């Protein structure tokens, strides 16, 4: 969204700005049914992640207690370690 110098966004509450951004995001022109399907397919879907409360949750709590802001490499390592646990094997 280009910033309009005539409008002061500082006076808008955050929710209003978020709503404005969402409206602009949702205002993609849709013309045919195939475009609607493409648009629906390409919209980002939320994925749910669950953690084993007995094995994974305590490990995550300890990790984030020790490291408040892990790097992307630490996050990748954490993921690999969690995914290697028996509870993830299925």
PDB file of N, CA, C and O in Angstrom:
ATOM      1  N   UNK A   1       0.853  -1.160   0.000  1.00  0.00           N
ATOM      2  CA  UNK A   1       0.000   0.000   0.000  1.00  0.00           C
ATOM      3  C   UNK A   1       0.901   1.224   0.000  1.00  0.00           C
ATOM      4  O   UNK A   1       1.681   1.421   0.932  1.00  0.00           O
ATOM      5  N   UNK A   2       0.799   2.057  -1.047  1.00  0.00           N
ATOM      6  CA  UNK A   2       1.614   3.258  -1.039  1.00  0.00           C
ATOM      7  C   UNK A   2       1.111   4.223   0.018  1.00  0.00           C
ATOM      8  O   UNK A   2      -0.091   4.336   0.258  1.00  0.00           O
ATOM      9  N   UNK A   3       2.031   4.901   0.631  1.00  0.00           N
ATOM     10  CA  UNK A   3       1.662   5.854   1.680  1.00  0.00           C
ATOM     11  C   UNK A   3       1.253   7.162   1.023  1.00  0.00           C
ATOM     12  O   UNK A   3       2.014   7.744   0.250  1.00  0.00           O
ATOM     13  N   UNK A   4       0.075   7.610   1.327  1.00  0.00           N
ATOM     14  CA  UNK A   4      -0.436   8.857   0.804  1.00  0.00           C
ATOM     15  C   UNK A   4      -0.008   9.967   1.751  1.00  0.00           C
ATOM     16  O   UNK A   4      -0.374   9.965   2.926  1.00  0.00           O
ATOM     17  N   UNK A   5       0.765  10.910   1.240  1.00  0.00           N
ATOM     18  CA  UNK A   5       1.296  11.951   2.113  1.00  0.00           C
ATOM     19  C   UNK A   5       0.205  12.893   2.619  1.00  0.00           C
ATOM     20  O   UNK A   5       0.414  13.607   3.600  1.00  0.00           O
ATOM     21  N   UNK A   6      -0.967  12.903   1.956  1.00  0.00           N
ATOM     22  CA  UNK A   6      -2.053  13.773   2.387  1.00  0.00           C
ATOM     23  C   UNK A   6      -2.824  13.191   3.566  1.00  0.00           C
ATOM     24  O   UNK A   6      -3.587  13.904   4.218  1.00  0.00           O
ATOM     25  N   UNK A   7      -2.637  11.917   3.844  1.00  0.00           N
ATOM     26  CA  UNK A   7      -3.398  11.235   4.890  1.00  0.00           C
ATOM     27  C   UNK A   7      -2.471  10.865   6.030  1.00  0.00           C
ATOM     28  O   UNK A   7      -1.388  10.328   5.800  1.00  0.00           O
ATOM     29  N   UNK A   8      -2.873  11.140   7.224  1.00  0.00           N
ATOM     30  CA  UNK A   8      -2.059  10.767   8.374  1.00  0.00           C
ATOM     31  C   UNK A   8      -2.562   9.446   8.932  1.00  0.00           C
ATOM     32  O   UNK A   8      -3.667   9.379   9.470  1.00  0.00           O
ATOM     33  N   UNK A   9      -1.752   8.386   8.806  1.00  0.00           N
ATOM     34  CA  UNK A   9      -2.139   7.080   9.312  1.00  0.00           C
ATOM     35  C   UNK A   9      -1.897   6.977  10.815  1.00  0.00           C
ATOM     36  O   UNK A   9      -2.334   6.017  11.449  1.00  0.00           O
ATOM     37  N   UNK A  10      -1.213   7.947  11.380  1.00  0.00           N
ATOM     38  CA  UNK A  10      -0.934   7.910  12.806  1.00  0.00           C
ATOM     39  C   UNK A  10      -2.201   8.079  13.639  1.00  0.00           C
ATOM     40  O   UNK A  10      -2.237   7.668  14.799  1.00  0.00           O
ATOM     41  N   UNK A  11      -3.243   8.681  13.059  1.00  0.00           N
ATOM     42  CA  UNK A  11      -4.473   8.915  13.799  1.00  0.00           C
ATOM     43  C   UNK A  11      -5.425   7.725  13.762  1.00  0.00           C
ATOM     44  O   UNK A  11      -6.433   7.722  14.468  1.00  0.00           O
ATOM     45  N   UNK A  12      -5.120   6.710  12.946  1.00  0.00           N
ATOM     46  CA  UNK A  12      -5.968   5.531  12.850  1.00  0.00           C
ATOM     47  C   UNK A  12      -5.606   4.535  13.944  1.00  0.00           C
ATOM     48  O   UNK A  12      -4.424   4.335  14.227  1.00  0.00           O
ATOM     49  N   UNK A  13      -6.605   3.904  14.566  1.00  0.00           N
ATOM     50  CA  UNK A  13      -6.276   2.800  15.476  1.00  0.00           C
ATOM     51  C   UNK A  13      -5.723   1.635  14.662  1.00  0.00           C
ATOM     52  O   UNK A  13      -6.002   1.506  13.470  1.00  0.00           O
ATOM     53  N   UNK A  14      -4.942   0.796  15.319  1.00  0.00           N
ATOM     54  CA  UNK A  14      -4.302  -0.336  14.629  1.00  0.00           C
ATOM     55  C   UNK A  14      -5.321  -1.223  13.931  1.00  0.00           C
ATOM     56  O   UNK A  14      -5.093  -1.664  12.804  1.00  0.00           O
ATOM     57  N   UNK A  15      -6.454  -1.492  14.599  1.00  0.00           N
ATOM     58  CA  UNK A  15      -7.477  -2.367  14.015  1.00  0.00           C
ATOM     59  C   UNK A  15      -7.995  -1.787  12.708  1.00  0.00           C
ATOM     60  O   UNK A  15      -8.263  -2.536  11.768  1.00  0.00           O
ATOM     61  N   UNK A  16      -8.140  -0.476  12.630  1.00  0.00           N
ATOM     62  CA  UNK A  16      -8.621   0.157  11.405  1.00  0.00           C
ATOM     63  C   UNK A  16      -7.605   0.006  10.282  1.00  0.00           C
ATOM     64  O   UNK A  16      -7.966  -0.270   9.138  1.00  0.00           O
ATOM     65  N   UNK A  17      -6.336   0.189  10.615  1.00  0.00           N
ATOM     66  CA  UNK A  17      -5.299   0.015   9.606  1.00  0.00           C
ATOM     67  C   UNK A  17      -5.248  -1.421   9.119  1.00  0.00           C
ATOM     68  O   UNK A  17      -5.077  -1.675   7.927  1.00  0.00           O
ATOM     69  N   UNK A  18      -5.396  -2.358  10.042  1.00  0.00           N
ATOM     70  CA  UNK A  18      -5.396  -3.768   9.683  1.00  0.00           C
ATOM     71  C   UNK A  18      -6.576  -4.083   8.777  1.00  0.00           C
ATOM     72  O   UNK A  18      -6.437  -4.809   7.792  1.00  0.00           O
ATOM     73  N   UNK A  19      -7.734  -3.534   9.113  1.00  0.00           N
ATOM     74  CA  UNK A  19      -8.926  -3.730   8.300  1.00  0.00           C
ATOM     75  C   UNK A  19      -8.734  -3.134   6.910  1.00  0.00           C
ATOM     76  O   UNK A  19      -9.121  -3.744   5.913  1.00  0.00           O
ATOM     77  N   UNK A  20      -8.144  -1.959   6.841  1.00  0.00           N
ATOM     78  CA  UNK A  20      -7.886  -1.305   5.567  1.00  0.00           C
ATOM     79  C   UNK A  20      -6.942  -2.146   4.709  1.00  0.00           C
ATOM     80  O   UNK A  20      -7.164  -2.312   3.509  1.00  0.00           O
ATOM     81  N   UNK A  21      -5.901  -2.668   5.326  1.00  0.00           N
ATOM     82  CA  UNK A  21      -4.956  -3.515   4.601  1.00  0.00           C
ATOM     83  C   UNK A  21      -5.631  -4.790   4.117  1.00  0.00           C
ATOM     84  O   UNK A  21      -5.380  -5.233   2.996  1.00  0.00           O
ATOM     85  N   UNK A  22      -6.486  -5.386   4.946  1.00  0.00           N
ATOM     86  CA  UNK A  22      -7.187  -6.611   4.560  1.00  0.00           C
ATOM     87  C   UNK A  22      -8.137  -6.346   3.407  1.00  0.00           C
ATOM     88  O   UNK A  22      -8.251  -7.170   2.500  1.00  0.00           O
ATOM     89  N   UNK A  23      -8.822  -5.205   3.427  1.00  0.00           N
ATOM     90  CA  UNK A  23      -9.735  -4.854   2.336  1.00  0.00           C
ATOM     91  C   UNK A  23      -8.966  -4.713   1.031  1.00  0.00           C
ATOM     92  O   UNK A  23      -9.425  -5.162  -0.019  1.00  0.00           O
ATOM     93  N   UNK A  24      -7.799  -4.091   1.100  1.00  0.00           N
ATOM     94  CA  UNK A  24      -7.003  -3.920  -0.097  1.00  0.00           C
ATOM     95  C   UNK A  24      -6.495  -5.271  -0.582  1.00  0.00           C
ATOM     96  O   UNK A  24      -6.441  -5.516  -1.787  1.00  0.00           O
ATOM     97  N   UNK A  25      -6.125  -6.150   0.344  1.00  0.00           N
ATOM     98  CA  UNK A  25      -5.667  -7.497  -0.010  1.00  0.00           C
ATOM     99  C   UNK A  25      -6.804  -8.291  -0.643  1.00  0.00           C
ATOM    100  O   UNK A  25      -6.592  -9.018  -1.613  1.00  0.00           O
ATOM    101  N   UNK A  26      -8.010  -8.151  -0.094  1.00  0.00           N
ATOM    102  CA  UNK A  26      -9.158  -8.903  -0.591  1.00  0.00           C
ATOM    103  C   UNK A  26      -9.782  -8.304  -1.833  1.00  0.00           C
ATOM    104  O   UNK A  26     -10.671  -8.921  -2.421  1.00  0.00           O
ATOM    105  N   UNK A  27      -9.352  -7.125  -2.256  1.00  0.00           N
ATOM    106  CA  UNK A  27      -9.983  -6.474  -3.389  1.00  0.00           C
ATOM    107  C   UNK A  27      -9.396  -6.907  -4.724  1.00  0.00           C
ATOM    108  O   UNK A  27      -9.552  -6.207  -5.725  1.00  0.00           O
ATOM    109  N   UNK A  28      -8.721  -8.055  -4.751  1.00  0.00           N
ATOM    110  CA  UNK A  28      -8.184  -8.587  -5.994  1.00  0.00           C
ATOM    111  C   UNK A  28      -9.340  -8.851  -6.945  1.00  0.00           C
ATOM    112  O   UNK A  28     -10.293  -9.533  -6.567  1.00  0.00           O
ATOM    113  N   UNK A  29      -9.285  -8.327  -8.181  1.00  0.00           N
ATOM    114  CA  UNK A  29     -10.399  -8.548  -9.100  1.00  0.00           C
ATOM    115  C   UNK A  29     -10.540 -10.019  -9.459  1.00  0.00           C
ATOM    116  O   UNK A  29      -9.559 -10.690  -9.780  1.00  0.00           O
ATOM    117  N   UNK A  30     -11.759 -10.505  -9.402  1.00  0.00           N
ATOM    118  CA  UNK A  30     -12.070 -11.897  -9.723  1.00  0.00           C
ATOM    119  C   UNK A  30     -13.116 -11.875 -10.832  1.00  0.00           C
ATOM    120  O   UNK A  30     -14.172 -11.258 -10.685  1.00  0.00           O
ATOM    121  N   UNK A  31     -12.814 -12.568 -11.972  1.00  0.00           N
ATOM    122  CA  UNK A  31     -13.692 -12.460 -13.125  1.00  0.00           C
ATOM    123  C   UNK A  31     -14.386 -13.764 -13.516  1.00  0.00           C
ATOM    124  O   UNK A  31     -15.524 -13.736 -13.984  1.00  0.00           O
ATOM    125  N   UNK A  32     -13.730 -14.890 -13.335  1.00  0.00           N
ATOM    126  CA  UNK A  32     -14.337 -16.139 -13.775  1.00  0.00           C
ATOM    127  C   UNK A  32     -14.267 -17.177 -12.662  1.00  0.00           C
ATOM    128  O   UNK A  32     -13.582 -16.989 -11.657  1.00  0.00           O
ATOM    129  N   UNK A  33     -14.994 -18.282 -12.863  1.00  0.00           N
ATOM    130  CA  UNK A  33     -15.004 -19.316 -11.822  1.00  0.00           C
ATOM    131  C   UNK A  33     -13.627 -19.962 -11.664  1.00  0.00           C
ATOM    132  O   UNK A  33     -13.248 -20.337 -10.555  1.00  0.00           O
ATOM    133  N   UNK A  34     -12.868 -20.099 -12.769  1.00  0.00           N
ATOM    134  CA  UNK A  34     -11.527 -20.674 -12.636  1.00  0.00           C
ATOM    135  C   UNK A  34     -10.616 -19.727 -11.863  1.00  0.00           C
ATOM    136  O   UNK A  34      -9.751 -20.178 -11.112  1.00  0.00           O
ATOM    137  N   UNK A  35     -10.796 -18.440 -12.036  1.00  0.00           N
ATOM    138  CA  UNK A  35     -10.007 -17.465 -11.289  1.00  0.00           C
ATOM    139  C   UNK A  35     -10.356 -17.531  -9.810  1.00  0.00           C
ATOM    140  O   UNK A  35      -9.481 -17.401  -8.954  1.00  0.00           O
ATOM    141  N   UNK A  36     -11.640 -17.735  -9.508  1.00  0.00           N
ATOM    142  CA  UNK A  36     -12.071 -17.863  -8.116  1.00  0.00           C
ATOM    143  C   UNK A  36     -11.393 -19.064  -7.470  1.00  0.00           C
ATOM    144  O   UNK A  36     -10.920 -18.984  -6.337  1.00  0.00           O
ATOM    145  N   UNK A  37     -11.349 -20.180  -8.200  1.00  0.00           N
ATOM    146  CA  UNK A  37     -10.691 -21.374  -7.658  1.00  0.00           C
ATOM    147  C   UNK A  37      -9.205 -21.124  -7.445  1.00  0.00           C
ATOM    148  O   UNK A  37      -8.651 -21.521  -6.420  1.00  0.00           O
ATOM    149  N   UNK A  38      -8.552 -20.466  -8.409  1.00  0.00           N
ATOM    150  CA  UNK A  38      -7.131 -20.149  -8.269  1.00  0.00           C
ATOM    151  C   UNK A  38      -6.903 -19.238  -7.078  1.00  0.00           C
ATOM    152  O   UNK A  38      -5.968 -19.440  -6.303  1.00  0.00           O
ATOM    153  N   UNK A  39      -7.760 -18.230  -6.931  1.00  0.00           N
ATOM    154  CA  UNK A  39      -7.634 -17.286  -5.824  1.00  0.00           C
ATOM    155  C   UNK A  39      -7.792 -18.007  -4.490  1.00  0.00           C
ATOM    156  O   UNK A  39      -7.013 -17.785  -3.563  1.00  0.00           O
ATOM    157  N   UNK A  40      -8.803 -18.873  -4.395  1.00  0.00           N
ATOM    158  CA  UNK A  40      -9.033 -19.621  -3.154  1.00  0.00           C
ATOM    159  C   UNK A  40      -7.872 -20.568  -2.873  1.00  0.00           C
ATOM    160  O   UNK A  40      -7.478 -20.737  -1.719  1.00  0.00           O
ATOM    161  N   UNK A  41      -7.322 -21.185  -3.911  1.00  0.00           N
ATOM    162  CA  UNK A  41      -6.221 -22.119  -3.727  1.00  0.00           C
ATOM    163  C   UNK A  41      -4.957 -21.391  -3.279  1.00  0.00           C
ATOM    164  O   UNK A  41      -4.212 -21.894  -2.438  1.00  0.00           O
ATOM    165  N   UNK A  42      -4.720 -20.219  -3.835  1.00  0.00           N
ATOM    166  CA  UNK A  42      -3.488 -19.493  -3.542  1.00  0.00           C
ATOM    167  C   UNK A  42      -3.526 -18.727  -2.231  1.00  0.00           C
ATOM    168  O   UNK A  42      -2.476 -18.320  -1.734  1.00  0.00           O
ATOM    169  N   UNK A  43      -4.705 -18.517  -1.655  1.00  0.00           N
ATOM    170  CA  UNK A  43      -4.765 -17.841  -0.353  1.00  0.00           C
ATOM    171  C   UNK A  43      -4.089 -18.706   0.681  1.00  0.00           C
ATOM    172  O   UNK A  43      -4.257 -19.926   0.699  1.00  0.00           O
ATOM    173  N   UNK A  44      -3.352 -18.089   1.511  1.00  0.00           N
ATOM    174  CA  UNK A  44      -2.597 -18.820   2.516  1.00  0.00           C
ATOM    175  C   UNK A  44      -3.539 -19.470   3.515  1.00  0.00           C
ATOM    176  O   UNK A  44      -4.390 -18.804   4.106  1.00  0.00           O
ATOM    177  N   UNK A  45      -3.384 -20.761   3.697  1.00  0.00           N
ATOM    178  CA  UNK A  45      -4.184 -21.496   4.667  1.00  0.00           C
ATOM    179  C   UNK A  45      -3.418 -21.573   5.983  1.00  0.00           C
ATOM    180  O   UNK A  45      -2.196 -21.718   5.992  1.00  0.00           O
ATOM    181  N   UNK A  46      -4.134 -21.477   7.076  1.00  0.00           N
ATOM    182  CA  UNK A  46      -3.489 -21.647   8.380  1.00  0.00           C
ATOM    183  C   UNK A  46      -3.314 -23.117   8.657  1.00  0.00           C
ATOM    184  O   UNK A  46      -4.230 -23.918   8.475  1.00  0.00           O
ATOM    185  N   UNK A  47      -2.141 -23.452   9.093  1.00  0.00           N
ATOM    186  CA  UNK A  47      -1.861 -24.841   9.434  1.00  0.00           C
ATOM    187  C   UNK A  47      -1.831 -24.971  10.948  1.00  0.00           C
ATOM    188  O   UNK A  47      -1.286 -24.113  11.644  1.00  0.00           O
ATOM    189  N   UNK A  48      -2.409 -26.029  11.445  1.00  0.00           N
ATOM    190  CA  UNK A  48      -2.398 -26.287  12.884  1.00  0.00           C
ATOM    191  C   UNK A  48      -1.245 -27.212  13.210  1.00  0.00           C
ATOM    192  O   UNK A  48      -1.030 -28.222  12.540  1.00  0.00           O
ATOM    193  N   UNK A  49      -0.518 -26.859  14.233  1.00  0.00           N
ATOM    194  CA  UNK A  49       0.570 -27.688  14.720  1.00  0.00           C
ATOM    195  C   UNK A  49       0.235 -28.093  16.141  1.00  0.00           C
ATOM    196  O   UNK A  49      -0.117 -27.254  16.971  1.00  0.00           O
ATOM    197  N   UNK A  50       0.344 -29.365  16.412  1.00  0.00           N
ATOM    198  CA  UNK A  50       0.093 -29.846  17.769  1.00  0.00           C
ATOM    199  C   UNK A  50       1.398 -30.411  18.324  1.00  0.00           C
ATOM    200  O   UNK A  50       2.252 -30.899  17.584  1.00  0.00           O
ATOM    201  N   UNK A  51       1.523 -30.332  19.629  1.00  0.00           N
ATOM    202  CA  UNK A  51       2.708 -30.840  20.295  1.00  0.00           C
ATOM    203  C   UNK A  51       2.299 -31.868  21.330  1.00  0.00           C
ATOM    204  O   UNK A  51       1.280 -31.725  22.007  1.00  0.00           O
ATOM    205  N   UNK A  52       3.110 -32.908  21.440  1.00  0.00           N
ATOM    206  CA  UNK A  52       2.880 -33.930  22.450  1.00  0.00           C
ATOM    207  C   UNK A  52       3.105 -33.290  23.814  1.00  0.00           C
ATOM    208  O   UNK A  52       4.197 -32.795  24.094  1.00  0.00           O
ATOM    209  N   UNK A  53       2.077 -33.294  24.670  1.00  0.00           N
ATOM    210  CA  UNK A  53       2.198 -32.600  25.952  1.00  0.00           C
ATOM    211  C   UNK A  53       3.184 -33.250  26.915  1.00  0.00           C
ATOM    212  O   UNK A  53       3.634 -32.607  27.863  1.00  0.00           O
ATOM    213  N   UNK A  54       3.528 -34.526  26.684  1.00  0.00           N
ATOM    214  CA  UNK A  54       4.428 -35.219  27.599  1.00  0.00           C
ATOM    215  C   UNK A  54       5.893 -35.156  27.169  1.00  0.00           C
ATOM    216  O   UNK A  54       6.792 -35.132  28.010  1.00  0.00           O
ATOM    217  N   UNK A  55       6.124 -35.129  25.859  1.00  0.00           N
ATOM    218  CA  UNK A  55       7.507 -35.126  25.372  1.00  0.00           C
ATOM    219  C   UNK A  55       7.933 -33.775  24.803  1.00  0.00           C
ATOM    220  O   UNK A  55       8.991 -33.255  25.156  1.00  0.00           O
ATOM    221  N   UNK A  56       7.117 -33.213  23.930  1.00  0.00           N
ATOM    222  CA  UNK A  56       7.547 -32.017  23.202  1.00  0.00           C
ATOM    223  C   UNK A  56       7.345 -30.716  23.977  1.00  0.00           C
ATOM    224  O   UNK A  56       8.226 -29.856  23.976  1.00  0.00           O
ATOM    225  N   UNK A  57       6.218 -30.565  24.627  1.00  0.00           N
ATOM    226  CA  UNK A  57       5.935 -29.309  25.333  1.00  0.00           C
ATOM    227  C   UNK A  57       6.977 -29.000  26.409  1.00  0.00           C
ATOM    228  O   UNK A  57       7.457 -27.868  26.465  1.00  0.00           O
ATOM    229  N   UNK A  58       7.347 -29.963  27.268  1.00  0.00           N
ATOM    230  CA  UNK A  58       8.387 -29.643  28.261  1.00  0.00           C
ATOM    231  C   UNK A  58       9.726 -29.259  27.617  1.00  0.00           C
ATOM    232  O   UNK A  58      10.433 -28.384  28.117  1.00  0.00           O
ATOM    233  N   UNK A  59      10.065 -29.918  26.510  1.00  0.00           N
ATOM    234  CA  UNK A  59      11.322 -29.580  25.824  1.00  0.00           C
ATOM    235  C   UNK A  59      11.261 -28.162  25.257  1.00  0.00           C
ATOM    236  O   UNK A  59      12.221 -27.398  25.361  1.00  0.00           O
ATOM    237  N   UNK A  60      10.121 -27.824  24.656  1.00  0.00           N
ATOM    238  CA  UNK A  60       9.969 -26.476  24.102  1.00  0.00           C
ATOM    239  C   UNK A  60      10.017 -25.413  25.193  1.00  0.00           C
ATOM    240  O   UNK A  60      10.639 -24.364  25.022  1.00  0.00           O
ATOM    241  N   UNK A  61       9.370 -25.684  26.289  1.00  0.00           N
ATOM    242  CA  UNK A  61       9.397 -24.730  27.401  1.00  0.00           C
ATOM    243  C   UNK A  61      10.826 -24.503  27.891  1.00  0.00           C
ATOM    244  O   UNK A  61      11.227 -23.370  28.156  1.00  0.00           O
ATOM    245  N   UNK A  62      11.591 -25.591  28.009  1.00  0.00           N
ATOM    246  CA  UNK A  62      12.977 -25.466  28.453  1.00  0.00           C
ATOM    247  C   UNK A  62      13.814 -24.704  27.427  1.00  0.00           C
ATOM    248  O   UNK A  62      14.608 -23.835  27.789  1.00  0.00           O
ATOM    249  N   UNK A  63      13.637 -25.027  26.166  1.00  0.00           N
ATOM    250  CA  UNK A  63      14.404 -24.359  25.104  1.00  0.00           C
ATOM    251  C   UNK A  63      14.131 -22.859  25.120  1.00  0.00           C
ATOM    252  O   UNK A  63      15.064 -22.057  25.074  1.00  0.00           O
ATOM    253  N   UNK A  64      12.852 -22.474  25.185  1.00  0.00           N
ATOM    254  CA  UNK A  64      12.522 -21.057  25.121  1.00  0.00           C
ATOM    255  C   UNK A  64      12.752 -20.335  26.452  1.00  0.00           C
ATOM    256  O   UNK A  64      12.775 -19.105  26.494  1.00  0.00           O
ATOM    257  N   UNK A  65      12.920 -21.082  27.520  1.00  0.00           N
ATOM    258  CA  UNK A  65      13.350 -20.469  28.777  1.00  0.00           C
ATOM    259  C   UNK A  65      14.831 -20.119  28.688  1.00  0.00           C
ATOM    260  O   UNK A  65      15.258 -19.059  29.147  1.00  0.00           O
ATOM    261  N   UNK A  66      15.610 -21.023  28.092  1.00  0.00           N
ATOM    262  CA  UNK A  66      17.055 -20.810  27.954  1.00  0.00           C
ATOM    263  C   UNK A  66      17.388 -19.796  26.856  1.00  0.00           C
ATOM    264  O   UNK A  66      18.305 -18.990  27.006  1.00  0.00           O
ATOM    265  N   UNK A  67      16.648 -19.842  25.769  1.00  0.00           N
ATOM    266  CA  UNK A  67      16.929 -18.996  24.602  1.00  0.00           C
ATOM    267  C   UNK A  67      15.674 -18.207  24.256  1.00  0.00           C
ATOM    268  O   UNK A  67      14.745 -18.745  23.653  1.00  0.00           O
ATOM    269  N   UNK A  68      15.646 -16.941  24.632  1.00  0.00           N
ATOM    270  CA  UNK A  68      14.448 -16.112  24.420  1.00  0.00           C
ATOM    271  C   UNK A  68      14.189 -15.819  22.945  1.00  0.00           C
ATOM    272  O   UNK A  68      13.035 -15.768  22.518  1.00  0.00           O
ATOM    273  N   UNK A  69      15.252 -15.626  22.165  1.00  0.00           N
ATOM    274  CA  UNK A  69      15.116 -15.288  20.744  1.00  0.00           C
ATOM    275  C   UNK A  69      16.041 -16.180  19.913  1.00  0.00           C
ATOM    276  O   UNK A  69      17.124 -15.748  19.516  1.00  0.00           O
ATOM    277  N   UNK A  70      15.623 -17.418  19.647  1.00  0.00           N
ATOM    278  CA  UNK A  70      16.490 -18.329  18.880  1.00  0.00           C
ATOM    279  C   UNK A  70      16.640 -17.846  17.432  1.00  0.00           C
ATOM    280  O   UNK A  70      15.737 -17.226  16.870  1.00  0.00           O
ATOM    281  N   UNK A  71      17.780 -18.140  16.859  1.00  0.00           N
ATOM    282  CA  UNK A  71      18.027 -17.804  15.454  1.00  0.00           C
ATOM    283  C   UNK A  71      17.266 -18.793  14.572  1.00  0.00           C
ATOM    284  O   UNK A  71      16.737 -19.794  15.056  1.00  0.00           O
ATOM    285  N   UNK A  72      17.218 -18.505  13.294  1.00  0.00           N
ATOM    286  CA  UNK A  72      16.542 -19.433  12.373  1.00  0.00           C
ATOM    287  C   UNK A  72      17.233 -20.789  12.351  1.00  0.00           C
ATOM    288  O   UNK A  72      16.582 -21.814  12.149  1.00  0.00           O
ATOM    289  N   UNK A  73      18.547 -20.801  12.559  1.00  0.00           N
ATOM    290  CA  UNK A  73      19.284 -22.060  12.576  1.00  0.00           C
ATOM    291  C   UNK A  73      18.952 -22.870  13.835  1.00  0.00           C
ATOM    292  O   UNK A  73      18.849 -24.096  13.790  1.00  0.00           O
ATOM    293  N   UNK A  74      18.788 -22.162  14.955  1.00  0.00           N
ATOM    294  CA  UNK A  74      18.382 -22.847  16.182  1.00  0.00           C
ATOM    295  C   UNK A  74      16.964 -23.402  16.040  1.00  0.00           C
ATOM    296  O   UNK A  74      16.683 -24.510  16.495  1.00  0.00           O
ATOM    297  N   UNK A  75      16.082 -22.645  15.418  1.00  0.00           N
ATOM    298  CA  UNK A  75      14.704 -23.120  15.189  1.00  0.00           C
ATOM    299  C   UNK A  75      14.726 -24.361  14.302  1.00  0.00           C
ATOM    300  O   UNK A  75      14.010 -25.326  14.570  1.00  0.00           O
ATOM    301  N   UNK A  76      15.535 -24.345  13.255  1.00  0.00           N
ATOM    302  CA  UNK A  76      15.646 -25.514  12.371  1.00  0.00           C
ATOM    303  C   UNK A  76      16.151 -26.726  13.143  1.00  0.00           C
ATOM    304  O   UNK A  76      15.661 -27.838  12.947  1.00  0.00           O
ATOM    305  N   UNK A  77      17.118 -26.515  14.013  1.00  0.00           N
ATOM    306  CA  UNK A  77      17.651 -27.606  14.830  1.00  0.00           C
ATOM    307  C   UNK A  77      16.592 -28.134  15.793  1.00  0.00           C
ATOM    308  O   UNK A  77      16.465 -29.344  15.980  1.00  0.00           O
ATOM    309  N   UNK A  78      15.838 -27.231  16.398  1.00  0.00           N
ATOM    310  CA  UNK A  78      14.751 -27.626  17.311  1.00  0.00           C
ATOM    311  C   UNK A  78      13.736 -28.482  16.557  1.00  0.00           C
ATOM    312  O   UNK A  78      13.295 -29.519  17.052  1.00  0.00           O
ATOM    313  N   UNK A  79      13.370 -28.037  15.356  1.00  0.00           N
ATOM    314  CA  UNK A  79      12.399 -28.796  14.541  1.00  0.00           C
ATOM    315  C   UNK A  79      12.911 -30.190  14.216  1.00  0.00           C
ATOM    316  O   UNK A  79      12.177 -31.173  14.326  1.00  0.00           O
ATOM    317  N   UNK A  80      14.184 -30.271  13.812  1.00  0.00           N
ATOM    318  CA  UNK A  80      14.762 -31.580  13.501  1.00  0.00           C
ATOM    319  C   UNK A  80      14.743 -32.492  14.719  1.00  0.00           C
ATOM    320  O   UNK A  80      14.414 -33.673  14.609  1.00  0.00           O
ATOM    321  N   UNK A  81      15.095 -31.948  15.879  1.00  0.00           N
ATOM    322  CA  UNK A  81      15.109 -32.753  17.102  1.00  0.00           C
ATOM    323  C   UNK A  81      13.703 -33.211  17.483  1.00  0.00           C
ATOM    324  O   UNK A  81      13.507 -34.367  17.858  1.00  0.00           O
ATOM    325  N   UNK A  82      12.734 -32.318  17.391  1.00  0.00           N
ATOM    326  CA  UNK A  82      11.349 -32.706  17.726  1.00  0.00           C
ATOM    327  C   UNK A  82      10.795 -33.725  16.746  1.00  0.00           C
ATOM    328  O   UNK A  82      10.108 -34.667  17.140  1.00  0.00           O
ATOM    329  N   UNK A  83      11.094 -33.533  15.468  1.00  0.00           N
ATOM    330  CA  UNK A  83      10.593 -34.459  14.455  1.00  0.00           C
ATOM    331  C   UNK A  83      11.245 -35.835  14.543  1.00  0.00           C
ATOM    332  O   UNK A  83      10.708 -36.806  14.008  1.00  0.00           O
ATOM    333  N   UNK A  84      12.399 -35.932  15.212  1.00  0.00           N
ATOM    334  CA  UNK A  84      13.078 -37.221  15.373  1.00  0.00           C
ATOM    335  C   UNK A  84      12.561 -38.007  16.583  1.00  0.00           C
ATOM    336  O   UNK A  84      12.928 -39.167  16.769  1.00  0.00           O
ATOM    337  N   UNK A  85      11.718 -37.384  17.402  1.00  0.00           N
ATOM    338  CA  UNK A  85      11.193 -38.070  18.590  1.00  0.00           C
ATOM    339  C   UNK A  85      10.243 -39.207  18.183  1.00  0.00           C
ATOM    340  O   UNK A  85       9.601 -39.133  17.136  1.00  0.00           O
ATOM    341  N   UNK A  86      10.154 -40.252  19.007  1.00  0.00           N
ATOM    342  CA  UNK A  86       9.267 -41.383  18.708  1.00  0.00           C
ATOM    343  C   UNK A  86       7.802 -40.984  18.543  1.00  0.00           C
ATOM    344  O   UNK A  86       7.072 -41.606  17.770  1.00  0.00           O
ATOM    345  N   UNK A  87       7.368 -39.945  19.268  1.00  0.00           N
ATOM    346  CA  UNK A  87       5.958 -39.547  19.178  1.00  0.00           C
ATOM    347  C   UNK A  87       5.624 -38.969  17.804  1.00  0.00           C
ATOM    348  O   UNK A  87       4.447 -38.899  17.449  1.00  0.00           O
ATOM    349  N   UNK A  88       6.620 -38.552  17.021  1.00  0.00           N
ATOM    350  CA  UNK A  88       6.408 -38.023  15.666  1.00  0.00           C
ATOM    351  C   UNK A  88       6.500 -39.113  14.612  1.00  0.00           C
ATOM    352  O   UNK A  88       6.135 -38.885  13.459  1.00  0.00           O
ATOM    353  N   UNK A  89       6.975 -40.278  14.981  1.00  0.00           N
ATOM    354  CA  UNK A  89       7.161 -41.342  14.004  1.00  0.00           C
ATOM    355  C   UNK A  89       5.851 -41.982  13.587  1.00  0.00           C
ATOM    356  O   UNK A  89       5.781 -42.657  12.560  1.00  0.00           O
ATOM    357  N   UNK A  90       4.827 -41.773  14.375  1.00  0.00           N
ATOM    358  CA  UNK A  90       3.535 -42.127  13.940  1.00  0.00           C
ATOM    359  C   UNK A  90       2.785 -43.227  14.384  1.00  0.00           C
ATOM    360  O   UNK A  90       1.662 -43.434  13.926  1.00  0.00           O
TER     361      UNK A  90
END
